[in-house]
Amino acid sequence: MEVRTEQNIYKQKKSRNIRIRKAKNIIFYSIILGATGFGILVLGLLLYQILKTGLAWLSIDFIMNMPSRFPQKAGIKSALAGSIWVISLTALFSFPLGVGTALYLEEYSQKGTWLNKLLQLNISNLAGVPSIVYGMLGLAVFVKMLQFERSILSGALTLTLLILPVIIVASQEAIRSVPETLKQGSFALGVTKWQTITGVVLPYALPGILTGSILAISRAMGEAAPLIMVGAAGYVAFLPSSPLDSFTVLPIQIFNWTSRPQEEFKNIAAAGIIVLMALLLFANGAAVMLRNKYQNRMD
Amino acid sequence: MEIKIKVENLTFYYGNFKALDNISIDIEDRKITALIGPSGCGKSTFIRTLNRMNDLIAGTKVEGTILLDGKDIMKNEIDAVELRKRVGLVFQKPNPFPKSIYENVVYGPKRHGIKNKAQLDEIVEKSLQGAALWDEVKDKLHGSALALSGGQQQRLCIARCLAMQPEVLLMDEPTSALDPIATMKIEELFETLKKNYAIVIVTHSMQQAGRISDNTGFFLNGELVEFGQTDILFTKPRDKRTEDYITGRFG
């Protein structure tokens, strides 16, 4: 069929229209490029500032020494050990609890019941509660009520509560993304629900679960406020040897140093930040490698 | 003739919607039974009652009896997990697991407790041969199943079923997502498979039903309008509605 030109409604609009649409294309591309660039620029400046101030103070001694009143002798050993203790325990508690809860909510609980809706609403809200509030909860429950005192255990449990909602929500998303057809394929072979979860659901969802958990645990590693509430010390001159020992962590140690009057401590704080960032990078890198390993296995 | 599955007065509800109305049908062993009918007529729902896959959907209700070798599967005389092992289901869209070809085939057997490596290897070879896929994949058993073509993936899903040594194979429009050559291969496969299994196939293609099946049932609005030998149903349908449908004068 022939389309006559005077009837073609696009004809008169054509040339101007295309120019405007193409211009919009370029404008929006520039805006989102700028947004990304802004983030990278700020991060770069931050890194430059920290490295400039702290790098000179970073040494084996700094990592192997206990904190001290004298900036030249001060080290970060106890805070580093405390951070590793707290984060390891936090990961140990929060990962199974979070993934377990997500599995229950997605695979077992009846969707649409008031209990399910209530749980879901609460979890989403908990993800937005300020960390200091969790600190108060930790102080009341773990330190006082359960009598764990101002210990690594209290700190780790408090951080677990803090990041649990994030892990749950991320794991739920990942579990929900498992195609229904795969689960049905598994059930149709006479495979039980739990075997379907371990055989199809978890392998498929694992990369997503790990991504969410990595972010959550990284956040916990940088937290100071809730741990100050549960009574992490500012000055610890020994290495913790059990979960019930008192402790400090890198962010608190850094905070402690920045609040001292002597100028040198500012430099030490910067060196501490470098160590903290290196630790974060190491933990993230390990987790990303783990995730990629599983992702490759799936493809 | 030997009856493998006997369905009597089966009625099925999704919530308040009656999807199947008083269906009675005999599925013969070592025969192919085709189910035809327009979309939404209940034929897929029907075959999913045969291995209780509809149990997984909330808000459904079933009435009537389904006897597998004389045992009522609705009354838990056979456990749903055991039932699905004996009555395999192949889906409309190929749904291989995102694992290797080998792992796809042994997925079921492993979870039913077979651990012996040699035994698993044998299951893989036999099942893939049974699904006419062995020659095409024997050199890449540990490659990803998702790298296979659509037709190969569907045959892998059939192999995955065969690995459970089922007695009945249910096929829910197994070739509707495939091209004509892949379809032909799978139809040829059915000819061999029916020597050992009772096969129930849902299809939208009347030509396919005519080519491969021994018995045909025509579903309409949740009712089984007519059921009988394929050649008779296609040449001398008893019901006017069947005649209209198979001659394309429907609606």
Interface residues (C-beta under 8 A of the other chain):
Chain A: Q110 K111 P179 T181 L182 Q184 G185 S186 F187 A188 L189 G190 V191 T192 Q195 G199 V200 P203 Y204 M298 D299
Chain B: N51 M53 L56 A58 V81 E82 L83 R84 K85 R86 G88 L89 F91 K93 N95 P96 F97 P98 K99 Y107 G108 R111 H112 S144 L146 C157 R160 C161 M164
